[in-house]
Amino acid sequence: MFSVPAVSFNAINVFIFCKIGVTDSITVCFLHLAVCDFCTMVFLSIGNFFKLLFSLNVPGSKDLSLYTFATATTYGLFLDVASATTTYIALQRGLCVAWPFLTRHAFTRNKSLIVLMAITVILLGSGMPRSVTFRFIRIPDPTNNSSQIVVVHFLDIYNNFDSLYLIFVKIIMGFGQYIIMSVCAVAIFIGMRSSMRLKSNSSSFRLNAIDDRSNQESPKRTEKADNAVKFREVKLTEKDSTDVKTETKSEKEKKAPKKEILVIKQALTVVLLQVLCTTPGIIVFIYSMFETRFKLGTEFHNLFYVVYGAVDLCYAVNAFANFFIYLNYNTRFRQCLKSVFHYGECLAPTPNLPVSTDSTPTLPTSTPTLASLNLYTINLKKLNPY
């Protein structure tokens, strides 16, 4: 149900992140995660479409249910890559929150790109031999001698690659990723709370210091101070309406922590959602390891379909909800999405230009004012009194 909308939303995610540009490490990670989720949901949607045609008894759909096996293997490969990418995001943000000064140069854009490409190659390479060690062959249909059906024929080396895939990817890496994501999510949450508490304490301390300083000052001002205040007021009133308001360095420094908090919240939400949606799959996988009858073609055949259908639904919800996480926490993502739908193109980030304090448009400097024209007329009369 969620796989088809998840394809659409992840296609939008990929498009928007490409428009924003891979300018930093976290954007590279989210772009890679969006590509993996898109590929995962495409193959899941194709498999669900085959199952739907088979359940509706569409003519010629008898063999389509077997082709879901081929789409499921590819779907599993990209699902592993997406989970590993989320683990890297959790590890990156967790280390940056725990040791910001030691890891600020460790996770650059180029380094993250190399790590993500290595993760993709390793996981796809470890699962590819297992995915190509079976063939589809046609045999006579036992229920109808005049037709044939398609069955899966596994090669002799399939079991070896299948065991290697299960041990390396599903057990070692799978449980390792789950533990890393859980621990890093807790570390990010604790670090974010500590940072916000420290910020609020420093703000209250600054306000108390200002109040103490103002209380210690004498309520009576000297004549020199009054003259200085009057002089400053006169200077402020004499300013022209064309004066502009520029963003000071202190204002930029105030915005930087807010942006970092939003990035941390965004990464934390993505990781927590991944942990929440991965937990049912981990539980089902552990159960299938100890219950040999929990597989296709056994007495638990129908239960297998129902349970793994629910697990696939959890993965689809995860890929579906990431779009709304980016929309809520990522300001650049939200602005670029609005600009695409309103103007047909994504507006690039503009520098902080000065903004006029006057609501009325001002004349350019080359346009003569009334005072300058009067002065010019007076000068002409002096030159030619007649």
Contacts in CASP RR format, 6 or more apart in sequence:
PFRMAT RR
TARGET T0000
AUTHOR 0000-0000-0000
METHOD contacts of the structure
MODEL  1
MFSVPAVSFNAINVFIFCKIGVTDSITVCFLHLAVCDFCTMVFLSIGNFF
KLLFSLNVPGSKDLSLYTFATATTYGLFLDVASATTTYIALQRGLCVAWP
FLTRHAFTRNKSLIVLMAITVILLGSGMPRSVTFRFIRIPDPTNNSSQIV
VVHFLDIYNNFDSLYLIFVKIIMGFGQYIIMSVCAVAIFIGMRSSMRLKS
NSSSFRLNAIDDRSNQESPKRTEKADNAVKFREVKLTEKDSTDVKTETKS
EKEKKAPKKEILVIKQALTVVLLQVLCTTPGIIVFIYSMFETRFKLGTEF
HNLFYVVYGAVDLCYAVNAFANFFIYLNYNTRFRQCLKSVFHYGECLAPT
PNLPVSTDSTPTLPTSTPTLASLNLYTINLKKLNPY
1 313 0 8 1.000
1 316 0 8 1.000
2 313 0 8 1.000
2 316 0 8 1.000
2 317 0 8 1.000
2 319 0 8 1.000
2 320 0 8 1.000
3 41 0 8 1.000
3 44 0 8 1.000
3 45 0 8 1.000
3 48 0 8 1.000
3 312 0 8 1.000
3 316 0 8 1.000
4 41 0 8 1.000
4 45 0 8 1.000
5 320 0 8 1.000
6 37 0 8 1.000
6 41 0 8 1.000
6 316 0 8 1.000
6 319 0 8 1.000
6 320 0 8 1.000
7 38 0 8 1.000
7 41 0 8 1.000
7 42 0 8 1.000
7 45 0 8 1.000
9 319 0 8 1.000
9 320 0 8 1.000
9 322 0 8 1.000
9 323 0 8 1.000
10 34 0 8 1.000
10 35 0 8 1.000
10 37 0 8 1.000
10 38 0 8 1.000
10 41 0 8 1.000
10 319 0 8 1.000
10 322 0 8 1.000
10 323 0 8 1.000
11 38 0 8 1.000
12 323 0 8 1.000
12 337 0 8 1.000
13 30 0 8 1.000
13 31 0 8 1.000
13 34 0 8 1.000
13 37 0 8 1.000
13 38 0 8 1.000
13 322 0 8 1.000
13 323 0 8 1.000
13 326 0 8 1.000
14 31 0 8 1.000
14 34 0 8 1.000
14 35 0 8 1.000
14 38 0 8 1.000
15 340 0 8 1.000
16 326 0 8 1.000
16 333 0 8 1.000
16 336 0 8 1.000
16 337 0 8 1.000
16 340 0 8 1.000
16 346 0 8 1.000
17 27 0 8 1.000
17 30 0 8 1.000
17 31 0 8 1.000
17 34 0 8 1.000
17 333 0 8 1.000
18 31 0 8 1.000
19 336 0 8 1.000
19 340 0 8 1.000
19 346 0 8 1.000
20 27 0 8 1.000
20 332 0 8 1.000
20 333 0 8 1.000
20 336 0 8 1.000
20 346 0 8 1.000
21 27 0 8 1.000
22 28 0 8 1.000
22 31 0 8 1.000
22 109 0 8 1.000
22 113 0 8 1.000
23 109 0 8 1.000
24 109 0 8 1.000
25 92 0 8 1.000
25 107 0 8 1.000
25 108 0 8 1.000
25 109 0 8 1.000
25 111 0 8 1.000
25 112 0 8 1.000
26 89 0 8 1.000
26 92 0 8 1.000
26 93 0 8 1.000
26 263 0 8 1.000
26 267 0 8 1.000
28 109 0 8 1.000
28 112 0 8 1.000
28 113 0 8 1.000
28 116 0 8 1.000
29 85 0 8 1.000
29 88 0 8 1.000
29 89 0 8 1.000
29 92 0 8 1.000
29 112 0 8 1.000
29 116 0 8 1.000
30 89 0 8 1.000
30 270 0 8 1.000
30 326 0 8 1.000
32 85 0 8 1.000
32 116 0 8 1.000
32 120 0 8 1.000
33 82 0 8 1.000
33 85 0 8 1.000
33 86 0 8 1.000
33 89 0 8 1.000
33 270 0 8 1.000
33 322 0 8 1.000
34 322 0 8 1.000
36 78 0 8 1.000
36 81 0 8 1.000
36 82 0 8 1.000
36 85 0 8 1.000
36 120 0 8 1.000
37 82 0 8 1.000
37 318 0 8 1.000
37 319 0 8 1.000
37 322 0 8 1.000
39 78 0 8 1.000
40 75 0 8 1.000
40 76 0 8 1.000
40 78 0 8 1.000
40 79 0 8 1.000
40 82 0 8 1.000
40 315 0 8 1.000
40 319 0 8 1.000
41 316 0 8 1.000
41 319 0 8 1.000
43 71 0 8 1.000
43 72 0 8 1.000
43 74 0 8 1.000
43 75 0 8 1.000
43 76 0 8 1.000
43 78 0 8 1.000
44 71 0 8 1.000
44 75 0 8 1.000
44 312 0 8 1.000
44 315 0 8 1.000
44 316 0 8 1.000
46 71 0 8 1.000
47 67 0 8 1.000
47 68 0 8 1.000
47 71 0 8 1.000
47 72 0 8 1.000
47 75 0 8 1.000
48 312 0 8 1.000
50 61 0 8 1.000
50 64 0 8 1.000
50 65 0 8 1.000
50 67 0 8 1.000
50 68 0 8 1.000
50 71 0 8 1.000
51 64 0 8 1.000
51 65 0 8 1.000
51 68 0 8 1.000
53 61 0 8 1.000
53 64 0 8 1.000
54 61 0 8 1.000
54 62 0 8 1.000
54 64 0 8 1.000
54 65 0 8 1.000
62 149 0 8 1.000
63 149 0 8 1.000
63 150 0 8 1.000
66 136 0 8 1.000
66 150 0 8 1.000
66 151 0 8 1.000
66 152 0 8 1.000
67 136 0 8 1.000
67 150 0 8 1.000
69 134 0 8 1.000
69 152 0 8 1.000
70 136 0 8 1.000
73 130 0 8 1.000
73 131 0 8 1.000
74 131 0 8 1.000
77 123 0 8 1.000
77 124 0 8 1.000
77 127 0 8 1.000
77 128 0 8 1.000
77 131 0 8 1.000
79 315 0 8 1.000
80 123 0 8 1.000
80 169 0 8 1.000
80 173 0 8 1.000
80 174 0 8 1.000
81 119 0 8 1.000
81 120 0 8 1.000
81 123 0 8 1.000
81 124 0 8 1.000
82 319 0 8 1.000
83 174 0 8 1.000
83 177 0 8 1.000
83 274 0 8 1.000
83 278 0 8 1.000
84 119 0 8 1.000
84 123 0 8 1.000
84 173 0 8 1.000
84 177 0 8 1.000
85 116 0 8 1.000
85 119 0 8 1.000
86 177 0 8 1.000
86 181 0 8 1.000
86 270 0 8 1.000
86 271 0 8 1.000
86 274 0 8 1.000
87 176 0 8 1.000
87 177 0 8 1.000
87 180 0 8 1.000
87 181 0 8 1.000
88 112 0 8 1.000
88 115 0 8 1.000
88 116 0 8 1.000
88 119 0 8 1.000
89 267 0 8 1.000
89 270 0 8 1.000
89 271 0 8 1.000
90 180 0 8 1.000
90 181 0 8 1.000
90 184 0 8 1.000
90 185 0 8 1.000
90 188 0 8 1.000
90 267 0 8 1.000
90 271 0 8 1.000
91 180 0 8 1.000
91 184 0 8 1.000
92 107 0 8 1.000
92 112 0 8 1.000
92 267 0 8 1.000
93 184 0 8 1.000
93 188 0 8 1.000
93 263 0 8 1.000
93 264 0 8 1.000
93 267 0 8 1.000
93 268 0 8 1.000
93 271 0 8 1.000
94 184 0 8 1.000
94 187 0 8 1.000
94 188 0 8 1.000
95 103 0 8 1.000
95 106 0 8 1.000
95 107 0 8 1.000
96 103 0 8 1.000
96 104 0 8 1.000
96 107 0 8 1.000
97 187 0 8 1.000
97 188 0 8 1.000
97 191 0 8 1.000
97 192 0 8 1.000
97 195 0 8 1.000
97 264 0 8 1.000
98 187 0 8 1.000
98 191 0 8 1.000
123 169 0 8 1.000
123 173 0 8 1.000
126 164 0 8 1.000
126 165 0 8 1.000
126 168 0 8 1.000
126 169 0 8 1.000
127 161 0 8 1.000
127 165 0 8 1.000
127 169 0 8 1.000
129 161 0 8 1.000
129 164 0 8 1.000
130 158 0 8 1.000
130 161 0 8 1.000
130 162 0 8 1.000
130 164 0 8 1.000
130 165 0 8 1.000
133 154 0 8 1.000
133 155 0 8 1.000
133 157 0 8 1.000
133 158 0 8 1.000
133 161 0 8 1.000
133 162 0 8 1.000
134 152 0 8 1.000
134 153 0 8 1.000
134 154 0 8 1.000
134 155 0 8 1.000
134 158 0 8 1.000
135 152 0 8 1.000
135 153 0 8 1.000
135 155 0 8 1.000
136 150 0 8 1.000
136 151 0 8 1.000
136 152 0 8 1.000
136 153 0 8 1.000
137 150 0 8 1.000
137 151 0 8 1.000
137 153 0 8 1.000
138 148 0 8 1.000
138 149 0 8 1.000
138 150 0 8 1.000
138 151 0 8 1.000
139 148 0 8 1.000
139 149 0 8 1.000
139 151 0 8 1.000
140 147 0 8 1.000
140 148 0 8 1.000
140 149 0 8 1.000
141 147 0 8 1.000
141 148 0 8 1.000
141 149 0 8 1.000
170 285 0 8 1.000
174 282 0 8 1.000
175 282 0 8 1.000
178 275 0 8 1.000
178 278 0 8 1.000
178 279 0 8 1.000
178 282 0 8 1.000
181 271 0 8 1.000
181 274 0 8 1.000
181 275 0 8 1.000
181 278 0 8 1.000
182 275 0 8 1.000
184 271 0 8 1.000
185 268 0 8 1.000
185 271 0 8 1.000
185 272 0 8 1.000
185 275 0 8 1.000
188 264 0 8 1.000
188 267 0 8 1.000
188 268 0 8 1.000
188 271 0 8 1.000
189 268 0 8 1.000
192 261 0 8 1.000
192 264 0 8 1.000
192 265 0 8 1.000
192 268 0 8 1.000
195 257 0 8 1.000
195 261 0 8 1.000
196 261 0 8 1.000
199 257 0 8 1.000
221 229 0 8 1.000
241 357 0 8 1.000
241 358 0 8 1.000
241 360 0 8 1.000
241 362 0 8 1.000
242 356 0 8 1.000
242 358 0 8 1.000
242 362 0 8 1.000
243 357 0 8 1.000
244 354 0 8 1.000
244 355 0 8 1.000
244 356 0 8 1.000
244 357 0 8 1.000
245 354 0 8 1.000
245 355 0 8 1.000
245 356 0 8 1.000
245 357 0 8 1.000
246 352 0 8 1.000
246 354 0 8 1.000
247 352 0 8 1.000
252 352 0 8 1.000
259 331 0 8 1.000
262 329 0 8 1.000
262 330 0 8 1.000
262 331 0 8 1.000
263 329 0 8 1.000
265 329 0 8 1.000
266 325 0 8 1.000
266 326 0 8 1.000
266 329 0 8 1.000
266 330 0 8 1.000
269 325 0 8 1.000
269 329 0 8 1.000
270 322 0 8 1.000
270 325 0 8 1.000
273 318 0 8 1.000
273 321 0 8 1.000
273 322 0 8 1.000
273 325 0 8 1.000
274 318 0 8 1.000
277 314 0 8 1.000
277 315 0 8 1.000
277 317 0 8 1.000
277 318 0 8 1.000
278 314 0 8 1.000
278 318 0 8 1.000
280 310 0 8 1.000
280 311 0 8 1.000
280 314 0 8 1.000
281 311 0 8 1.000
281 314 0 8 1.000
284 307 0 8 1.000
284 308 0 8 1.000
284 311 0 8 1.000
287 294 0 8 1.000
288 294 0 8 1.000
288 295 0 8 1.000
291 300 0 8 1.000
293 299 0 8 1.000
293 300 0 8 1.000
294 300 0 8 1.000
294 303 0 8 1.000
294 304 0 8 1.000
295 301 0 8 1.000
295 304 0 8 1.000
296 304 0 8 1.000
298 304 0 8 1.000
326 333 0 8 1.000
327 333 0 8 1.000
327 334 0 8 1.000
327 337 0 8 1.000
332 349 0 8 1.000
335 347 0 8 1.000
336 346 0 8 1.000
336 347 0 8 1.000
339 345 0 8 1.000
339 346 0 8 1.000
339 347 0 8 1.000
340 346 0 8 1.000
356 362 0 8 1.000
363 369 0 8 1.000
368 376 0 8 1.000
END
